[in-house]
Amino acid sequence: MVDDLAKQAGVTPVLLKQIETDVVPPTLGTLLNIAKALGVGMDHFFTDKHPVQKIEHVPAAQRLKVKSSRDDATPRLSYTYESLAWQLVGKHMEPFLIDFNPEIAEQIETASHDGEEFLFVLEGVVLFEGDGRTIELMPGDSLYFYSDLPHRVRAKGPSRARAVAVLLPKAD
């Protein structure tokens, strides 16, 4: 079962087990691929099923933060992300606030998954790499792309960066 799910999600069984046991945090792309392999929306990982609401209000203090590591470990991802809409069940878009930390040494692999992504830079400088291009995004800049394109996003140091990302998984 784990081997099949790992294969469908495009990850190794070892990585899947590490994500499951909270040893390694999943990247946004990996989380999206796991959700697709399981046939669930990303909201499945953030909330218990509630009756479908028409409106979701998430005060800043109630954002659901995905840690870049366990509390007792050194951060492993060069970014952390918070779900900006984690309670609404059955939604199509997945909005996140991403904080990039260029001080964390991480070899960022390219990722790809079905769907589309929108990125809006709030502060700092963010580098997008994909399709043989590197695009430097400044505060106020935005980028929209098809997520099946192998890509990676990171802060251009030395300062931190912050962006809003909206993922739209491909509907089956």
HELIX and SHEET records of a PDB file:
HELIX    1   1 VAL A    2  ALA A    9  1                                   8    
HELIX    2   2 PRO A   13  GLU A   20  1                                   8    
HELIX    3   3 LEU A   28  LEU A   38  1                                  11    
HELIX    4   4 MET A   42  PHE A   45  5                                   4    
HELIX    5   5 ALA A   60  GLN A   62  5                                   3    
SHEET    1   A 6 LEU A  64  VAL A  66  0                                        
SHEET    2   A 6 TYR A  79  SER A  83 -1                                        
SHEET    3   A 6 GLU A  94  PHE A 100 -1                                        
SHEET    4   A 6 ALA A 161  LEU A 168 -1                                        
SHEET    5   A 6 GLU A 116  GLU A 123 -1                                        
SHEET    6   A 6 SER A 142  TYR A 146 -1                                        
SHEET    1   B 3 ARG A 133  LEU A 137  0                                        
SHEET    2   B 3 VAL A 126  GLY A 130 -1                                        
SHEET    3   B 3 HIS A 151  ALA A 155 -1                                        
END                                                                             
